[in-house]
Amino acid sequence: MTPLLPLQIQVDSEDTVLFTVCTYINKIAAGGPGSGVGDTQPALDKLSPLVRCPHLSQLRLSAALLSDDNSMLLLRELQPQLKRLQLLKSSCSIDVDLGCEDIEKHVPNVPASWLLPVRDIQPTSSAQLDWEVDVAAIRQAAQDSASQKRTTILMSPTSCLLGGLTWGMDLRCDWQASKQGSKIGVFVHARNLPAGSLCRCTYSLEIVDIQAGCTPGSRFFNNNPWGYFNFFRVGFMSGVFDEAAWIEKGLPTSGSIKLRLTVSNVAE
């Protein structure tokens, strides 16, 4: 029998614990290896009591209560306790940690894990994602954007995890009819942010080994990507890929370009 989870998992917060377990449950629901499709109850029974919900962030706790997203499937049977927990936390100073006596007194019938202290983990202050993008793929996306008069998008195949959220990038050739051309931009996604939620983070985007990128900034993210329509600063390109403008900015015309996203200070 395949174990439910590895024996050791590196996590930076209780939010990441919840994310990891929810990801596993959702894979079972989708018919993961060795699992019947939708046969999640055994795993739910084992794993949902293990999340130390009093140590979730306000963002993740609110999402567990308000979102209809399947990512919250794990805590669905704990809704009454979560509502009492949220009320209790909102009535306390943000600088005060709830003790097990407070929880036992005001939130009845909680799993034993809710009475445990914060996990002995090393918080991670930042996460980094590198993406090697083939210049040929960028060239083709630019040509497709011009010929089809639409925005074409390349998505980073991987993401990084911070604050219980997965962070990724996309590169898009954004067609604008008024200019009869497209700009090449790079954008950041908080890919599993619950619908209707907001989070704040500090982030930067850069081109590795080339002195180019964006000024690090802090902003709120919702379910929409945020970024720079003219990230490479080559302006509008009409027709085919503008190789001369590309070279002028010191960008390679073959091989690949490495983009780097750094995310830190994730907060609700």
Secondary structure, 3 states (H helix, E strand, C coil): CCCCCCCCCCCCCHHHHHHHHHHHHHHHHCCCCCCCCCCCHHHHHHHHHHCCHHHCCHHHHHHHHHCCCHHHHHHHHHHHHHHHHHHHHHCCCCCCCCCHHHHHHHCCCCCHHHHCCCCCCCCCCEEEEEEEEEHHHHHHHHHHHHHHCCCEEEECCCCEEECCEEEEEEEEEEEECCCCEEEEEEEEEECCCCCCCCEEEEEEEEECCCCEECCCEEEEECCCCEEECCCCCCCCECCCCCHHHHHHCCCCCCCEEEEEEEEEEEEC
